Amino acid sequence: MPHAPDTATPEPEEEPQPFPMPAPGGMGPPPQYPTLRDQCPVARVTTPFGAPAWYVTRYDDVRNLLADDRFTRPTINDWPLDPDAGTKGCPGLVT
């Protein structure tokens, strides 16, 4: 179930962190994955080519996002994205 927007005063947004990448030659998840999953399961990130994104680490959260019509993936014609696009229209996501 998507997280409802909080009616309290919102906390200031943190700067996006770099997209977590596995170690060179590694086959598993990136080293930051367990920490993100426990402490920040929905994290604002910047992809290696500079686009804003959300890094979602829990199965139920991913399932809810994929089933929610409010969230869409831009088409190839929409790239490159507006640097602020990742923060618009995401009322249920918290960092």
C-alpha positions, -999 to +999 in steps of 0.1 A: +000+000+000+015+034-009+026+056+019+001+085+025+016+120+024+023+133+059+003+163+069+030+175+093+057+200+083+078+182+057+115+177+065+140+193+042+150+170+014+185+156+015+207+158-016+205+127-037+233+102-032+253+085-060+236+055-075+249+024-055+270+003-078+284-032-071+321-035-067+340-039-100+338-075-110+312-081-083+282-103-090+260-093-060+243-062-048+263-031-040+278-028-005+254+000+004+224-022-002+219-037+033+222-003+049+198+013+025+173-015+029+173-011+067+177+027+070+164+043+038+145+017+017+134+045-008+164+067-015+169+096-039+199+089-061+216+103-091+223+077-119+259+075-133+248+096-162+233+123-140+195+116-141+175+117-109+160+084-097+146+066-067+164+034-055+138+011-039+152-019-020+122-037-005+100-061-024+067-048-011+077-012-019+087-021-054+054-040-059+034-010-047+052+014-070+047-008-101+010-011-093+005+026-087-007+045-118+008+078-105+043+066-112+055+062-148+087+057-166+096+084-191+098+073-227+131+075-246+119+107-262+117+124-227+155+121-221+176+138-209+154+145-179+149+178-162+172+176-131+143+184-109+120+158-125+128+132-099+113+152-071+080+162-087+049+142-084+062+118-057+040+126-027+043+092-011+081+088-013+102+098+016+140+100+018 
